[in-house]
């Protein structure tokens, strides 16, 4: 598990600015999907997005989908965004259950 986490960290660190932007957009959209009436909290959306991005990439690496995704490198950015959104949705849902916004 730690080895996979290190791989994901190295992968995300290669294009840190790009993935920070993807994480923020995915976090904002996931937060708005879970709680429509919530205010647009920049910091909360960024945190949800970063954790969700890491979670989504971790699952891709954990289940061994990295090799399959390298074959379709043209869609890698789109698939990274989808993984970040799904991970962010899970994180936002857990946060909402713990502390309703």
C-alpha positions in Angstrom: 0.0 0.0 0.0 2.8 2.4 0.9 4.5 1.6 -2.4 1.4 2.4 -4.4 0.9 5.6 -2.4 4.5 6.7 -3.3 3.9 5.9 -7.0 0.7 8.0 -7.0 2.5 10.8 -5.2 5.3 10.8 -7.7 2.9 10.6 -10.6 0.9 13.6 -9.3 4.1 15.6 -8.5 5.3 15.4 -12.1 2.6 17.9 -13.2 1.7 19.5 -9.9 0.0 22.6 -11.2 -2.1 20.8 -13.8 -3.3 18.3 -11.2 -4.0 21.0 -8.7 -6.3 22.6 -11.2 -8.0 19.3 -12.0 -8.3 18.7 -8.2 -10.0 22.1 -7.6 -12.5 21.7 -10.4 -13.3 18.2 -9.5 -13.6 19.1 -5.8 -15.9 22.1 -6.6 -18.1 20.0 -8.9 -18.3 17.1 -6.4 -19.1 19.5 -3.5 -21.9 21.2 -5.5 -23.2 17.8 -6.5 -23.5 16.6 -2.9 -24.7 19.8 -1.4 -26.4 22.2 -3.8 -27.2 24.9 -1.4 -23.7 25.1 0.1 -21.7 28.3 -0.3 -18.7 28.1 -2.6 -15.9 27.5 -0.1 -12.6 27.8 -2.0 -10.5 26.0 0.6 -13.0 23.2 1.2 -13.4 22.5 -2.5 -9.6 22.5 -2.9 -9.2 20.1 0.0 -12.0 17.8 -1.2 -10.4 17.9 -4.7 -6.9 17.1 -3.6 -7.9 14.2 -1.4 -10.3 13.0 -4.1 -7.6 13.2 -6.7 -5.3 11.2 -4.6 -8.0 8.6 -3.8 -9.0 8.2 -7.4 -5.4 7.8 -8.6 -4.7 5.4 -5.8 -7.6 3.2 -6.8 -6.4 3.2 -10.5 -2.9 2.2 -9.4 -4.2 -0.3 -6.8 -6.4 -2.2 -9.3 -3.7 -2.3 -11.9 -5.3 0.0 -14.4 -2.2 2.0 -15.0 -0.9 -0.3 -17.7 -4.3 -0.2 -19.5 -4.5 3.6 -19.3 -1.0 4.0 -20.7 -2.3 2.4 -23.9 -4.8 5.1 -24.4 -2.6 8.1 -23.4 -4.7 10.5 -25.5 -7.5 10.2 -22.9 -5.4 10.1 -19.8 -6.2 13.7 -18.8 -9.9 13.0 -19.1 -9.7 9.8 -17.2 -7.7 11.5 -14.5 -10.4 14.1 -14.2 -13.1 11.4 -14.0 -11.1 9.5 -11.3 -10.6 12.8 -9.4 -14.3 13.6 -9.6 -15.4 10.2 -8.3 -12.8 10.3 -5.5 -14.0 13.9 -4.7 -17.6 12.8 -4.7 -16.8 10.1 -2.2 -14.9 12.5 0.0 -17.6 15.2 -0.2 -20.3 12.6 0.7 -18.4 11.4 3.7 -17.8 15.0 4.9 -21.5 15.8 4.4 -22.5 12.7 6.4 -20.2 13.6 9.3 -21.0 17.3 9.3 -24.0 18.4 7.2 -23.2 21.7 5.5 
